[in-house]
Amino acid sequence: MALNSKSESRLESFLENPPKALWSLAIPIMFGMGIHTLYNMVDMIFIGRLGGDAIAGVAFNMPLFFLMLGLTMGLGSGVTASIARYIGNNNKVNADNSAEHALAMAGAIAIVFTISGLVLGKDLLAKLGAEGIILELAWDYLYVIVVGLPFMVFSGFFRSILAGEGDMKLPMLVAGFGTILNIILDPIFIFELENYGGIGFGLGIKGAALATVVCQAIVFLIFVYMLFVKKHAYITFNLKDFSPSRVILWDIIKVGIPASLSMIIMALGQGVFNKILIHYSSQTVAAYQVAGRLDMLIFLPIFSIAGGLTTLVGMFYGAKKIEALKSIVKYGISRSFMITLCSSGFVYFFAPVFSALFTQDTEIIDVSVDFLRLMTLVYPFVAIAISCGRVMQGLGKGIPVLVITTVRVLGISAPLALYFSFVLDKPVEWNWYAMMISTGVAFVIAVNWVRFELNKINKLQQAPA
């Protein structure tokens, strides 16, 4: 079954001007992620008013959420790449089937993580190094927010489905609405009545989690209405007649599972660093969390360009438009580098100002500024590595991202940080040096792997039929 004419015309327009196509995909992603980044920063400002322990409590939740997001985003990248390649190959039946498999995966992930979070969450937080008041605050946040995990997971897969067909506008608008609503609800749920115009509930860190759950539920309902009632998407859902397909499932998981595993490894790495940093102080953990929110400013455009690259590379590869594919890869990677170079410089000079927005604790500010100023020196190379990884996902290659992440996190940064902190007894900034060294190695591997894959495509293209 062929694609509809609207979908065909979109592919043709992408092929006519690949750079323009990349920005037409990246800019909506950027706006959507920008609003979400704004929310993350505002959310941390509100939580920061509860004290450094509250920030640290949220920080200990991050590896667990990264684990859930790792599966969602990893498998979602497999869905995006699969749908994009099938659209490029003019195969709507398989594109639809990929989307239906995505929803089945979302249901499985939501059930497992919600039950596991409620039953095992507090023990996991303790094993990650949280204790005392920080453990209580971390659990207060976690047990509320796991109720909203199904909404987050399904919404993530809806975004991946739409990205696969090149529709970035609806996810941007829905995410923007949800984020603005979250910013409004945060202070109402967190602070006492007298602190917020007489309407605050005073729930503290639980309120931050509850605001997120409410907003994610609303976002989920909007996606359901647009996709199943309004039939907004090019993709058609026929869930009553859904039957699992090994071919479709493999097409998704050959990219999605390695991507998910790489995110899980990053979650483990973050957990290891939290455990290392609590060795210095709870303020150091909080500073790491604050810096993590700020470096989103740098990676906002990069993840947007990388997301657009996955869709375009998948479509062009599926359509066997190799020259367009090579052109957009070079264009996307070069623009990622230049943009990150500029944004890194901006964050380097204004790091003290940004850090002071979240807390008045001088130790937290000093540590987060030191982290950012060191890491901005290597962020442009991170941008190239991220872009290379998404290019390979668009080509249907999931293993490279997993290998690069494993080497970077488990092979270099975490072992080096443990060695510097507990064997050599070095100050905290040596943990940042470990991250910088691992980033350089990852950059070299990623660039050379993309070159290898593109050269292989060239040879296949030039081979006699």
Secondary structure, DSSP 8 states (H G I E B T S, - for coil): ----HHHHHHHHHHHH-HHHHHHHHHHHHHHHHHHHHHHHHHHHHHHHTT-HHHHHHHHHHHHHHHHHHHHHHHHHHHHHHHHHHHHHTT-HHHHHHHHHHHHHHHHHHHHHHHHHHHHHHHHHHHHTT--HHHHHHHHHHHHHHGGGHHHHHHHHHHHHHHHHTT--HHHHHHHHHHHHHHHHHHHHHHS-GGGTTT-----THHHHHHHHHHHHHHHHHHHHIIIIIS--SSS---GGG----HHHHHHHHHHHHHHHHHHHHHHHHHHHHHHHHTTT-HHHHHHHHHHHHHTHHHHHHHHHHHHHHHHHHHHHHHTT-HHHHHHHHHHHHHHHHHHHHHHHHHHHHHHHHHHHTT---HHHHHHHHHHHHHHTTTHHHHHHHHHHHHHHHHTT--HHHHHHHHIIIIIIIHHHHHIIIIIS---THHHHHHHHHHHHHHHHHHHHHHHHHHHHHHHHHHS--
